[in-house]
Amino acid sequence: MVPAVLALSSFNLLCRNLFSGEASAKSMSETKRESGKMSVVEKVAELAMQLGQRHLAQYGATRSRHDFTQRQLMSCLILRAYLKTTYRGLLDLLQASPSLRERMGLSEKLPHFTTLQKFSTRSEVLAIAQKLVAEIGRQAGNQAPEVVAAMDATGLSRTTVSDYFCSRRGRRFRRWVKVGVVVLAGSLMPVAMAVDLKPTHDYVQARTLLAQAQAVSQPTKLYADAGYDAEWIHVQCREQWGVDSVIPAIRRRADGVIGGQWRAQMTPEYLQKQGYTQRWKVESFFSALKRTMGSTLSARRPDQMAVEAALKVLAYALRR
């Protein structure tokens, strides 16, 4: 009889502990909700919705069903890039997160995964991503007008096959999606972005990057590596944009003379005096981008690869 009483008392004690723990967890979750703190995913979604409201029309066609707005679909694509998941995986997450659906205005209905895929194939998505990146850079530049900028490019892998496996197989994959950016050295926020589907020389993207950056920011200096060594880049920066370009010059002539009015001034002493070491800020941006968003693209169609690469940069900028 005594062991039965002890077992019953132990069972009651266990039940009290379980129920008290559940009540404590419930009170903690309610307190957390009431505190108004948002997760990083919710912040990214909310910022994406705010930016989309300024730059996207409500609907893409006047005679469509008007089930979802364009900024809702664009925000879904940004979240998919940030979470590094599939269209179905994103919808599963939205289904399990009422607070995230509420912030995106999707409480009553969720889009089908093919709706998101078809929206991503629109030719305007890449241009929209570039405009949103430029808007983020504009706001960052307005907060700190006396800043310097840095320009560079990196590559995102088009396959998950490792370089080690390729080397063991005796093959070298020289194909990747090239992403060029101009970032503000202080906040590490991008102000311009260009995407190419294959490796190219750096100065190929320079004209696009400079045009985008010139439209939204006015830094005091622009740093770039020797891949952007061209006289016309100095002319556009200094005479049209009003920015001091600091780019190492490459000696291409046999006699060692550096031609060009501005290229001739790019001596090692001049670079050191102008603080050229701040160019490494753009390398820090690329490092954090790949560590956070991944360095591999999951898309297989070329146009989708370009869109995914642009959305990675946009999602990372919103996260910062």
C-alpha atoms as one frame of an Amber mdcrd trajectory, in Angstrom:
protein
   0.000   0.000   0.000   2.816   2.382   0.823   4.581   1.999  -2.547   1.277
   2.688  -4.316   0.831   5.919  -2.321   4.399   6.979  -3.129   3.883   6.258
  -6.824   0.647   8.266  -6.832   2.315  11.215  -5.102   5.226  11.102  -7.564
   2.766  11.068 -10.457   0.926  14.101  -9.050   4.205  15.941  -8.581   5.189
  15.179 -12.159   1.860  16.450 -13.469   2.189  19.675 -11.461   5.663  20.245
 -12.886   4.468  19.639 -16.424   1.472  21.936 -16.146   3.441  24.646 -14.349
   6.130  24.452 -17.018   3.511  24.753 -19.738   1.965  27.746 -18.000   5.372
  29.365 -17.632   6.171  28.808 -21.294   2.777  30.219 -22.266   3.278  33.309
 -20.136   6.759  33.803 -21.560   5.483  33.564 -25.149   2.678  36.016 -24.387
   5.144  38.412 -22.803   7.381  38.143 -25.849   4.494  38.883 -28.182   3.368
  41.796 -26.081   6.859  43.289 -26.039   6.530  43.994 -29.751   9.813  42.386
 -30.772   9.964  41.029 -34.301  12.115  38.286 -35.711  14.605  39.066 -38.459
  12.387  37.353 -41.023   9.431  39.542 -40.051  11.580  42.666 -40.254  12.784
  41.715 -43.729   9.198  41.071 -44.835   7.933  44.359 -43.391  10.723  46.399
 -45.009  10.136  44.646 -48.323   6.442  45.541 -48.166   7.232  49.169 -47.368
   9.708  49.511 -50.237   7.398  47.741 -52.649   4.578  50.145 -51.877   6.685
  53.037 -53.151   7.946  51.455 -56.366   5.342  48.882 -57.431   1.857  49.307
 -58.814  -0.894  47.585 -56.890  -1.605  45.028 -59.617   0.142  44.042 -62.821
  -3.017  44.103 -64.983  -6.354  45.832 -64.706  -8.296  42.685 -65.637  -6.475
  40.223 -63.404  -8.173  38.508 -60.470  -6.483  40.883 -58.000  -5.919  38.117
 -55.475  -2.434  39.330 -54.521  -0.655  42.631 -54.991   2.672  42.895 -56.754
   4.459  43.957 -53.592   3.142  40.889 -51.777   4.532  38.623 -54.496   7.818
  40.551 -54.600   8.128  40.291 -50.830   7.612  36.525 -51.102  10.473  36.298
 -53.602  12.723  38.318 -51.301  11.884  36.067 -48.359  12.567  32.985 -50.456
  16.022  34.317 -51.323  16.705  35.252 -47.705  15.625  31.870 -46.333  17.397
  29.953 -49.140  14.387  27.729 -49.667  12.043  26.666 -52.447   8.675  28.143
 -53.396   6.891  25.308 -51.596   9.167  25.690 -48.585   8.344  29.382 -48.336
   4.609  28.692 -48.458   4.974  26.067 -45.723   6.689  28.665 -43.551   3.985
  31.240 -44.212   1.316  28.681 -43.416   2.944  28.003 -40.044   3.513  31.681
 -39.141   0.311  33.738 -38.688   2.264  36.817 -37.593   4.362  36.751 -40.776
   1.252  36.354 -42.936  -0.364  39.266 -41.130   2.584  41.569 -41.820   2.406
  40.683 -45.500  -1.371  40.964 -45.745  -1.759  37.251 -46.515  -3.899  36.235
 -43.539  -6.845  34.978 -45.597  -5.160  33.351 -48.592  -1.715  32.272 -49.759
  -0.554  32.253 -53.383   0.133  28.977 -55.155   3.798  28.167 -55.653   3.381
  28.460 -59.439   2.109  32.021 -58.953   5.417  32.977 -57.332   7.409  31.153
 -60.004   5.588  32.879 -62.855   5.950  36.268 -61.185   9.720  35.738 -60.877
   9.982  35.137 -64.640   8.738  38.617 -65.480  11.366  40.735 -67.169  10.758
  43.634 -64.788  11.724  41.752 -61.609  15.457  42.340 -62.081  14.903  46.052
 -62.755  12.618  46.280 -59.708  15.306  44.717 -57.525  17.847  47.248 -58.799
  15.485  50.133 -58.008  14.844  48.823 -54.497  18.580  48.479 -53.879  19.074
  52.039 -55.120  16.338  53.294 -52.758  18.026  51.581 -49.811  21.309  53.207
 -50.785  19.631  56.590 -51.151  18.274  56.460 -47.621  21.629  55.323 -46.240
  23.406  58.111 -48.097  20.983  60.729 -46.773  21.732  59.665 -43.207  25.504
  60.035 -43.727  26.158  62.343 -46.727  29.923  62.675 -46.154  30.846  59.088
 -47.002  33.081  57.215 -49.388  32.063  54.375 -51.683  33.751  51.249 -53.022
  33.070  49.323 -56.236  33.834  45.689 -56.986  32.325  42.436 -58.272  32.095
  38.824 -57.169  30.816  35.543 -58.539  27.975  33.268 -57.427  28.266  29.608
 -58.308  25.787  28.122 -60.776  26.198  24.623 -59.373  26.590  22.953 -55.999
  29.536  20.864 -57.221  32.565  21.722 -55.097  35.832  23.019 -56.547  37.631
  20.122 -54.868  35.498  17.583 -56.744  36.121  19.418 -60.017  39.874  19.405
 -59.430  39.841  15.657 -58.669  37.917  15.064 -61.857  40.413  17.124 -63.815
  37.838  19.734 -64.842  37.560  23.436 -64.166  34.234  25.228 -64.150  34.743
  28.806 -65.238  31.050  29.649 -65.302  29.435  31.751 -62.625  26.998  34.637
 -62.310  28.866  37.888 -61.814  27.412  40.468 -59.413  28.869  43.976 -59.299
  27.961  46.510 -56.610  28.819  49.957 -55.327  28.602  50.087 -51.526  28.907
  52.909 -49.025  32.021  52.283 -46.937  30.426  53.471 -43.700  27.167  51.536
 -43.592  28.107  48.824 -46.127  24.823  49.507 -47.909  24.686  48.949 -51.692
  23.676  51.872 -53.891  24.080  50.167 -57.275  23.948  46.616 -58.606  24.621
  44.905 -61.930  24.304  41.220 -62.826  25.918  39.308 -65.709  25.380  35.640
 -66.520  29.036  34.922 -67.275  32.498  36.121 -66.227  33.372  39.466 -67.780
  35.973  42.131 -67.254  35.192  44.464 -64.387  34.940  47.598 -66.502  32.074
  46.027 -68.512  29.725  46.591 -65.558  31.322  49.888 -64.534  29.170  52.097
 -66.761  25.927  50.640 -65.381  27.119  50.783 -61.789  28.309  54.379 -62.050
  25.058  55.516 -63.671  22.980  53.935 -60.898  25.198  55.246 -58.110  25.331
  58.748 -59.564  21.525  58.931 -59.538  21.107  58.187 -55.822  24.266  59.195
 -53.932  27.058  61.738 -53.821  30.070  60.304 -51.979  33.338  62.155 -51.710
  35.520  59.325 -53.051  35.114  56.097 -54.973  37.580  53.254 -54.445  38.008
  50.390 -56.904  40.668  47.798 -57.675  42.890  47.631 -60.753  40.212  45.794
 -62.720  38.488  49.160 -63.172  41.639  50.926 -64.384  40.392  52.982 -67.339
  40.676  56.677 -68.120  37.009  56.993 -69.045  36.014  55.775 -65.556  38.119
  58.553 -63.991  36.577  61.081 -66.372  33.024  60.010 -65.572  33.657  60.018
 -61.816  35.599  63.271 -61.556  34.150  65.431 -64.332  30.539  64.225 -64.521
  29.826  62.866 -61.039  32.110  65.130 -59.011  33.665  62.225 -57.079  37.384
  61.594 -56.599  38.131  58.195 -58.143  40.955  56.249 -56.488  41.974  53.297
 -58.682  45.438  51.720 -59.030  46.920  52.116 -62.504  48.379  49.209 -64.470
  51.520  49.784 -66.530  50.529  48.489 -69.951  53.112  50.206 -72.137  56.526
  48.677 -72.783  58.335  51.788 -71.542  56.408  51.701 -68.246  54.712  55.061
 -68.768  51.118  55.343 -67.503  48.980  57.252 -69.981  45.977  59.433 -69.283
  45.563  62.611 -67.270  44.008  60.942 -64.226  45.641  57.525 -64.474  49.087
  59.117 -64.314  48.246  60.535 -60.875  47.451  57.111 -59.378  50.851  56.522
 -57.801  51.289  54.332 -54.685  51.925  57.474 -52.625  48.704  59.055 -53.900
  46.691  55.918 -53.156  48.010  55.738 -49.610  47.302  59.422 -49.035  43.716
  59.017 -50.240  43.031  56.123 -47.859  42.850  53.376 -50.457  42.689  50.711
 -47.748  38.982  51.503 -47.325  38.372  49.665 -50.598  38.358  46.476 -48.537
  34.942  47.472 -47.189  33.354  46.085 -50.354  35.172  42.798 -49.779  33.624
  42.706 -46.299  30.223  43.219 -47.922  30.732  40.270 -50.268  32.011  38.086
 -47.440  28.963  38.784 -45.279  26.650  38.386 -48.289  27.927  34.887 -49.065
  28.045  33.812 -45.425  24.469  34.975 -44.867  22.772  34.314 -48.195  24.966
  31.556 -49.580  27.276  31.589 -52.590  25.358  29.078 -54.730  22.318  29.690
 -56.925  19.538  27.119 -57.041  17.942  28.335 -60.285  18.714  26.552 -63.545
  17.377  28.913 -66.204  19.755  31.781 -67.041  17.157  34.515 -66.529  16.165
  33.009 -63.182  19.818  32.892 -62.107  20.129  36.641 -62.664  16.931  37.315
 -60.704  17.999  35.081 -57.812  21.409  36.753 -57.605  19.801  40.206 -57.505
  17.293  39.102 -54.852  20.126  37.788 -52.685  21.749  41.232 -52.654  18.398
  42.927 -52.004  17.451  40.550 -49.172  20.828  40.999 -47.505  20.526  44.790
 -47.753  17.110  44.639 -46.087  18.495  42.404 -43.355  21.201  44.917 -42.506
